[in-house]
Amino acid sequence: MNRTIRRFIFEYILKAPPIVWVLLGFSMCYLLFFIRPTFFSSQVMQFTRYVPAINPIGLDLKNTIRTAESWFVAKQNPYIGNTQYAYPPLTSILVIPLLFVNLSLAYKIVTLVNVVCYVMITFVFPLWTGEERHVSPLLILVLITGLFSYGFQFELERGQFNVLAVFMCFLAIWIYHFHNRYRYMAYILFTISVQLKVFPLIFIVMFIGNWEDWRNNIKRLLLLISVNLAIFFVLGPNMFVDFVKAILSQTVDPGIWTGNHSIRSFVTLFSKIAYDHGWVWVTQYSGLAQIVLLAITIIFMSLILCQTYRLKQKGINPFLLLACTIGALLIPSASHDYTLSFLATPVAVLFSNKRFWDRANSPSQHIFIIEMLFIFSAAYSSTLFSYANKPLMVNNNFPALFTMLIVVTLLSLVSKQSLEGAVSEPIEIA
C-alpha cells in the first residue's frame, strides 16, 4: 500500500501542470508576507506603511521636471546643487514637453503612460514573442500580481519612468528580432531608453540575431555603445563631465536602506547587522564580499550568454532576457525597489515559453526542474510584497533576486535543446 501511495504521489508530481508549482510558491509568500503580518501579528488588523510614500506624490518626477526647467529657462547646470539628480543629459531635453503643463497633470500623464507600458510589456510582449497563441493562466497571474505589486506601486508613487524606459528597450528588442526592415527604429528606441535610464545598456546583448556572425555582431554592439556615448555629450563636454561626477557620487553614496536591493546596499546592511551582533570581523570583508557577489553575478550572466551561443539560439532567449533584467537590478549601486516594476516582464516571457516546460529528458530531470520552478516562483513572489511585511534578512530583495539568477542559470545550463522556434516568429494575438 505504501509503495502504491508513493508511486501515485511520484506520478502526480511528474504529471502536475507547471501552474501548480508556481501557485504553490506564490501562495507560500502570500501567506507569509501578507496574511501573517496583516491578520496574525496582532489582535487588530495591521495597516503597515506598505510603500514609503512622500508628500507630495510624484517627488522624483517633479524633481526631474524642475531640474529640466532650470536648465531650459535659466540655463543652470542640472547636476550642480542637486545630489539626487544623476540622469543622462538628454533626459532634460526629453521631459521639456511636460514643462507646458502643471506638475499635477504631468504626474497623471506619466502615471497613465506607465500603466499602459506595463500592460504592453507584461501582457502583449510575451504574446508577441511566445509560441503559444492563447493567453495562459500563468501570464494572467504574472500580469495581475504585478499590477498590484509593491514595486509597481512604488514606481507610480515616485513618478518614476523605469517602466517607460524598459518598454522602449523591449520594443526595440522585439522590432530587431521580428521586423528586420525596421531595425534602425529599434536602434533609435534602444538609444532613447538608455538616455532615459542608463541601465538598459545591459540589454545590448539582446541585439544579436546570428550568434555565428561575430564580425557584424561586434560592429553593431560597438556602434550602439559609441552612439549612446556620443549622445551623453549632447549638452556639451562640461555637462558630460558633471554627469559622470553625479554617477560616481551616486555610486559611492547610493542611499543604503532596506529598499535598495543592490549588491552594495545588501552587503552594507548585512555588515551592519553583523556588527550589531558582535561579528566585527564581517565588516572588514564587506568590500571583498561586494566584489565576489558582483563577480558571481557577472559569471552567471556570462554562463547563460555562453549557453545561448553554444545552442545557436535565435530570437529572444527568455533565460538571457531574465538574466539581463536581474543584472540591471543588482549591479547599479542605487537600485531602489521601484525598479522591481519591470521584473514581471521577463518572468512572463519565460513562463509563456512552451518549450521551457518540455525540456526534461528523464524523471529525475523533471523533478529537478519542478524544484527549481518552485524555488524560482517563491523567490519572485516574495518581491511582490513590501519590505514592511517581511522579517529581517529577507526584507531586502537582494537574496530573492540572487536566488532567481542562480535558478535561471541552472535551468539554462541543463537545457539540452535550443529554444529556437519558440520565439522566432511573430505571433498574432487572437
C-alpha positions as CSV (number, residue, x, y, z in Angstrom):
1,M,0.0,0.0,0.0
2,N,2.8,2.4,0.9
3,R,4.5,1.6,-2.4
4,T,1.3,2.3,-4.2
5,I,0.9,5.6,-2.5
6,R,4.5,6.6,-3.2
7,R,4.0,5.7,-6.8
8,F,0.8,7.7,-7.1
9,I,2.5,10.7,-5.5
10,F,5.5,10.4,-7.8
11,E,3.3,10.1,-10.9
12,Y,1.3,13.1,-9.7
13,I,4.4,15.2,-9.3
14,L,5.5,14.4,-12.8
15,K,2.2,15.0,-14.4
16,A,1.1,18.1,-12.5
17,P,0.9,21.2,-14.7
18,P,3.5,24.0,-14.1
19,I,0.9,26.3,-12.7
20,V,0.6,24.1,-9.6
21,W,4.2,24.7,-8.6
22,V,4.0,28.4,-9.5
23,L,0.9,28.9,-7.4
24,L,2.4,26.9,-4.6
25,G,5.4,29.3,-4.5
26,F,3.1,32.3,-4.8
27,S,0.7,31.1,-2.1
28,M,3.5,30.5,0.4
29,C,4.7,34.1,0.0
30,Y,1.2,35.4,0.1
31,L,0.6,33.7,3.5
32,L,4.0,34.7,4.9
33,F,4.2,38.3,3.7
34,F,0.5,39.4,3.6
35,I,-1.8,37.2,5.7
36,R,0.6,36.7,8.6
37,P,1.8,40.3,9.2
38,T,-1.7,41.8,8.4
39,F,-4.0,39.5,10.3
40,F,-2.0,37.2,12.6
41,S,0.6,39.6,14.1
42,S,-1.9,41.4,16.4
43,Q,-5.4,41.5,17.8
44,V,-6.3,44.1,15.2
45,M,-5.8,44.2,11.5
46,Q,-2.4,45.9,10.7
47,F,-2.1,48.6,8.1
48,T,1.6,49.0,7.8
49,R,3.2,51.7,5.7
50,Y,3.4,49.5,2.6
51,V,5.1,52.0,0.3
52,P,7.5,54.7,1.7
53,A,5.3,57.4,0.4
54,I,6.4,61.1,0.4
55,N,4.3,64.2,0.4
56,P,3.9,65.5,-2.3
57,I,3.3,62.5,-4.5
58,G,5.5,62.1,-7.6
59,L,8.5,63.6,-6.0
60,D,11.1,62.1,-8.4
61,L,9.2,63.3,-11.5
62,K,8.7,66.8,-10.1
63,N,12.4,67.0,-9.3
64,T,13.2,65.9,-12.8
65,I,10.8,68.5,-14.3
66,R,12.1,71.3,-12.1
67,T,15.7,70.4,-13.0
68,A,14.9,70.5,-16.7
69,E,13.1,73.8,-16.3
70,S,16.1,75.3,-14.5
71,W,18.3,74.2,-17.4
72,F,15.9,75.1,-20.2
73,V,14.8,78.5,-18.8
74,A,17.6,79.7,-16.5
75,K,20.4,77.7,-18.2
76,Q,21.5,76.3,-14.9
77,N,23.6,73.2,-14.7
78,P,21.3,70.4,-13.6
79,Y,24.0,68.5,-11.7
80,I,25.2,71.3,-9.5
81,G,23.5,71.6,-6.2
82,N,21.2,68.6,-6.9
83,T,22.6,65.5,-5.3
84,Q,19.5,63.4,-6.2
85,Y,19.8,64.0,-10.0
86,A,22.0,61.6,-12.0
87,Y,20.0,61.1,-15.2
88,P,21.7,61.4,-18.6
89,P,21.9,64.9,-20.1
90,L,19.3,64.1,-22.8
91,T,16.7,63.5,-20.2
92,S,16.5,67.2,-19.6
93,I,15.5,67.6,-23.3
94,L,13.1,64.7,-23.4
95,V,11.0,66.0,-20.5
96,I,10.6,69.5,-22.0
97,P,7.0,68.8,-23.2
98,L,6.0,68.3,-19.6
99,L,7.0,71.9,-18.8
100,F,4.0,73.2,-20.7
101,V,1.5,71.6,-18.2
102,N,1.3,71.9,-14.4
103,L,3.0,69.4,-12.2
104,S,-0.2,67.7,-11.2
105,L,-1.2,67.0,-14.8
106,A,2.3,65.9,-15.7
107,Y,2.3,63.4,-12.9
108,K,-1.1,62.0,-14.1
109,I,0.2,61.7,-17.6
110,V,3.3,59.9,-16.7
111,T,1.3,57.6,-14.3
112,L,-1.1,56.6,-17.1
113,V,1.7,56.1,-19.6
114,N,3.5,53.8,-17.1
115,V,0.3,51.7,-16.6
116,V,-0.1,51.3,-20.3
117,C,3.5,50.5,-20.9
118,Y,3.4,47.9,-18.1
119,V,0.5,46.1,-19.6
120,M,2.2,46.2,-23.0
121,I,5.5,44.7,-21.9
122,T,4.0,42.2,-19.4
123,F,1.0,41.0,-21.4
124,V,1.4,41.9,-25.1
125,F,5.2,41.4,-25.3
126,P,5.1,37.8,-24.1
127,L,2.3,37.0,-26.6
128,W,4.2,38.6,-29.5
129,T,7.4,36.7,-28.7
130,G,6.0,33.4,-27.4
131,E,5.0,30.2,-29.2
132,E,1.5,30.0,-27.6
133,R,-1.2,31.9,-29.3
134,H,-3.6,31.9,-26.4
135,V,-3.5,33.7,-23.1
136,S,-2.2,31.3,-20.4
137,P,-3.2,31.3,-16.7
138,L,0.4,31.9,-15.8
139,L,0.5,35.0,-17.9
140,I,-2.6,36.4,-16.3
141,L,-1.2,35.5,-12.8
142,V,2.0,37.4,-13.5
143,L,0.2,40.4,-15.0
144,I,-2.4,40.8,-12.2
145,T,0.0,40.3,-9.3
146,G,2.5,42.7,-11.0
147,L,-0.1,45.4,-11.4
148,F,-0.8,45.3,-7.6
149,S,2.8,44.6,-6.6
150,Y,4.8,46.8,-4.1
151,G,7.4,47.6,-6.7
152,F,5.0,48.9,-9.3
153,Q,3.1,50.9,-6.7
154,F,6.4,52.4,-5.6
155,E,7.2,53.3,-9.2
156,L,3.9,55.1,-9.6
157,E,4.2,56.9,-6.2
158,R,7.6,58.4,-7.0
159,G,6.6,59.3,-10.6
160,Q,9.5,57.2,-11.9
161,F,9.8,56.2,-15.5
162,N,11.7,52.9,-15.4
163,V,8.8,51.1,-17.0
164,L,8.7,53.6,-19.8
165,A,12.4,53.2,-20.4
166,V,12.2,49.4,-20.3
167,F,9.1,49.5,-22.6
168,M,11.2,51.3,-25.3
169,C,14.1,48.9,-24.7
170,F,11.9,45.7,-25.1
171,L,10.0,47.2,-28.0
172,A,13.4,47.8,-29.7
173,I,14.4,44.2,-29.0
174,W,11.1,42.9,-30.5
175,I,11.5,45.0,-33.6
176,Y,15.1,43.9,-34.0
177,H,14.2,40.2,-34.0
178,F,10.9,40.2,-35.8
179,H,11.0,43.2,-38.2
180,N,14.4,43.3,-39.9
181,R,13.3,46.1,-42.2
182,Y,12.8,48.5,-39.2
183,R,16.0,47.7,-37.3
184,Y,17.1,51.3,-37.4
185,M,13.9,52.2,-35.5
186,A,14.9,49.5,-32.9
187,Y,18.3,51.2,-32.5
188,I,16.6,54.6,-32.0
189,L,14.2,53.3,-29.4
190,F,17.0,51.5,-27.6
191,T,19.1,54.6,-27.6
192,I,16.3,56.7,-26.1
193,S,15.8,54.1,-23.3
194,V,19.5,54.3,-22.4
195,Q,19.3,58.1,-22.4
196,L,16.4,58.0,-20.0
197,K,17.9,55.4,-17.7
198,V,21.5,54.2,-18.2
199,F,20.8,50.6,-17.0
200,P,19.0,49.4,-20.3
201,L,22.5,49.4,-21.8
202,I,22.9,45.9,-20.2
203,F,20.3,44.6,-22.7
204,I,22.6,45.3,-25.6
205,V,23.5,41.6,-25.8
206,M,19.8,41.0,-26.9
207,F,20.7,42.7,-30.2
208,I,22.4,39.6,-31.5
209,G,20.4,37.7,-34.1
210,N,23.1,35.4,-35.6
211,W,25.5,34.1,-33.0
212,E,27.9,32.9,-35.6
213,D,28.3,36.3,-37.4
214,W,30.7,37.7,-34.8
215,R,32.2,40.4,-37.0
216,N,28.8,42.1,-37.6
217,N,27.7,41.5,-34.1
218,I,30.8,43.3,-32.7
219,K,30.4,46.1,-35.1
220,R,26.7,46.5,-34.2
221,L,27.3,46.5,-30.5
222,L,30.3,48.9,-30.7
223,L,28.2,51.2,-32.9
224,L,25.3,51.3,-30.4
225,I,27.7,51.9,-27.5
226,S,29.5,54.7,-29.4
227,V,26.2,56.4,-30.4
228,N,25.0,56.4,-26.8
229,L,28.3,57.6,-25.5
230,A,28.3,60.4,-28.1
231,I,24.7,61.5,-27.1
232,F,25.9,61.9,-23.5
233,F,27.8,64.9,-24.8
234,V,24.5,66.4,-26.2
235,L,24.7,69.4,-23.8
236,G,28.4,69.8,-24.2
237,P,31.6,68.3,-22.6
238,N,31.3,70.2,-19.4
239,M,27.8,68.8,-18.8
240,F,29.0,65.3,-19.6
241,V,31.8,65.6,-17.0
242,D,29.3,66.8,-14.4
243,F,27.0,63.8,-15.4
244,V,29.9,61.4,-14.8
245,K,30.6,63.0,-11.5
246,A,27.0,62.6,-10.5
247,I,27.0,58.9,-11.4
248,L,30.2,58.4,-9.4
249,S,28.8,60.3,-6.5
250,Q,25.7,58.1,-6.5
251,T,27.8,55.0,-6.8
252,V,29.8,56.0,-3.7
253,D,26.8,57.1,-1.7
254,P,23.7,55.3,-3.2
255,G,21.4,55.7,-0.3
256,I,21.8,52.5,1.8
257,W,18.4,51.3,3.1
258,T,16.2,48.2,3.1
259,G,14.5,49.3,-0.1
260,N,17.8,49.4,-2.1
261,H,18.3,45.8,-3.3
262,S,21.7,46.3,-5.0
263,I,24.8,44.2,-4.1
264,R,26.4,47.2,-2.4
265,S,23.3,48.0,-0.3
266,F,22.7,44.4,0.8
267,V,26.4,43.8,1.9
268,T,26.4,47.1,3.8
269,L,23.2,46.3,5.6
270,F,24.3,42.7,6.4
271,S,27.6,44.1,7.7
272,K,25.8,46.5,10.0
273,I,23.6,43.7,11.3
274,A,26.6,41.5,11.9
275,Y,28.4,44.4,13.7
276,D,25.4,44.9,16.0
277,H,25.6,41.2,16.9
278,G,29.3,41.4,17.7
279,W,30.6,40.0,14.5
280,V,33.0,42.8,13.9
281,W,35.2,40.8,11.6
282,V,32.4,40.7,9.0
283,T,32.7,44.5,8.3
284,Q,36.4,44.0,7.4
285,Y,35.5,41.9,4.4
286,S,32.4,43.9,3.2
287,G,34.4,45.3,0.3
288,L,35.6,41.8,-0.7
289,A,32.1,40.4,-0.4
290,Q,30.8,43.1,-2.8
291,I,33.4,42.2,-5.4
292,V,32.7,38.5,-5.0
293,L,29.0,38.9,-5.4
294,L,29.4,41.2,-8.4
295,A,31.8,38.6,-10.0
296,I,29.4,35.8,-9.4
297,T,26.5,37.8,-10.9
298,I,28.6,38.6,-14.0
299,I,29.7,34.9,-14.2
300,F,26.2,33.6,-14.1
301,M,25.1,36.0,-16.8
302,S,28.1,35.0,-18.9
303,L,27.3,31.3,-18.5
304,I,23.8,32.0,-19.9
305,L,25.3,34.0,-22.7
306,C,27.7,31.2,-23.5
307,Q,24.9,28.6,-23.4
308,T,22.9,30.8,-25.8
309,Y,25.9,30.9,-28.1
310,R,26.5,27.2,-27.8
311,L,23.0,26.3,-28.8
312,K,23.0,29.0,-31.5
313,Q,19.6,30.1,-30.2
314,K,17.7,32.6,-32.5
315,G,15.1,35.0,-31.5
316,I,14.6,36.3,-27.9
317,N,16.2,33.9,-25.4
318,P,14.0,34.1,-22.2
319,F,16.8,33.0,-20.0
320,L,19.2,35.7,-21.2
321,L,16.4,38.3,-21.1
322,L,15.7,37.5,-17.4
323,A,19.4,37.3,-16.6
324,C,20.0,40.8,-18.1
325,T,17.0,42.1,-16.1
326,I,18.3,40.8,-12.8
327,G,21.7,42.1,-13.6
328,A,20.2,45.5,-14.2
329,L,18.6,45.3,-10.8
330,L,21.6,44.1,-8.8
331,I,24.7,45.7,-10.4
332,P,23.9,49.5,-10.0
333,S,24.7,50.8,-6.5
334,A,21.4,52.8,-6.4
335,S,18.8,50.2,-7.3
336,H,15.7,51.1,-5.3
337,D,12.7,48.8,-5.1
338,Y,10.7,50.8,-7.6
339,T,12.9,49.2,-10.3
340,L,11.2,45.9,-9.4
341,S,8.3,47.3,-11.5
342,F,9.7,45.7,-14.7
343,L,10.8,42.4,-13.3
344,A,7.4,40.8,-14.2
345,T,8.0,41.1,-17.9
346,P,10.9,38.6,-18.3
347,V,9.2,36.3,-15.9
348,A,6.1,36.4,-18.1
349,V,8.2,35.7,-21.2
350,L,9.8,32.7,-19.5
351,F,6.5,31.3,-18.3
352,S,4.9,31.8,-21.7
353,N,7.6,29.8,-23.5
354,K,6.1,26.4,-24.2
355,R,9.4,24.7,-24.7
356,F,10.6,25.8,-21.3
357,W,8.2,23.1,-19.9
358,D,9.1,20.4,-22.3
359,R,12.9,20.1,-21.7
360,A,13.1,17.2,-19.3
361,N,14.6,14.1,-20.7
362,S,14.1,11.9,-17.6
363,P,12.0,11.7,-14.4
364,S,14.9,12.9,-12.3
365,Q,15.5,15.9,-14.5
366,H,11.8,16.6,-14.5
367,I,11.8,16.6,-10.7
368,F,14.8,18.9,-10.7
369,I,13.0,21.4,-12.9
370,I,10.0,21.2,-10.6
371,E,12.2,22.0,-7.6
372,M,13.8,24.9,-9.5
373,L,10.4,26.2,-10.6
374,F,9.1,26.2,-7.1
375,I,12.2,28.0,-5.7
376,F,12.1,30.5,-8.5
377,S,8.3,31.2,-8.1
378,A,8.7,31.6,-4.3
379,A,11.7,34.0,-4.8
380,Y,9.9,36.1,-7.4
381,S,6.6,36.1,-5.5
382,S,8.4,37.5,-2.4
383,T,9.5,40.6,-4.4
384,L,5.8,41.4,-4.9
385,F,5.4,42.3,-1.2
386,S,6.7,45.3,0.7
387,Y,9.8,45.1,3.0
388,A,7.5,46.3,5.8
389,N,5.8,42.9,5.7
390,K,8.9,40.7,5.6
391,P,11.2,39.7,8.5
392,L,14.8,40.6,8.8
393,M,17.3,39.4,6.2
394,V,14.6,38.7,3.6
395,N,13.0,42.2,3.8
396,N,15.8,43.3,1.4
397,N,15.1,41.9,-2.1
398,F,18.7,41.0,-3.0
399,P,18.5,37.4,-1.7
400,A,15.4,36.8,-3.8
401,L,16.8,38.3,-6.9
402,F,20.1,36.5,-6.5
403,T,18.3,33.2,-6.0
404,M,16.3,33.8,-9.2
405,L,19.6,34.4,-11.0
406,I,21.1,31.1,-9.7
407,V,17.9,29.1,-10.7
408,V,17.7,30.7,-14.1
409,T,21.4,29.9,-14.7
410,L,20.9,26.2,-13.7
411,L,17.8,25.8,-15.8
412,S,19.7,27.3,-18.8
413,L,22.7,25.0,-18.3
414,V,20.6,21.8,-18.1
415,S,18.7,22.7,-21.2
416,K,19.7,20.0,-23.8
417,Q,17.8,21.6,-26.7
418,S,17.6,25.0,-28.2
419,L,14.5,27.2,-27.6
420,E,14.8,28.2,-31.3
421,G,11.4,28.3,-32.9
422,A,9.7,29.1,-29.6
423,V,10.4,32.8,-30.2
424,S,11.4,33.0,-33.8
425,E,8.2,34.1,-35.5
426,P,5.8,36.9,-34.7
427,I,2.6,35.9,-33.1
428,E,-0.8,37.3,-33.9
429,I,-3.0,38.0,-31.0
430,A,-6.3,36.3,-31.4
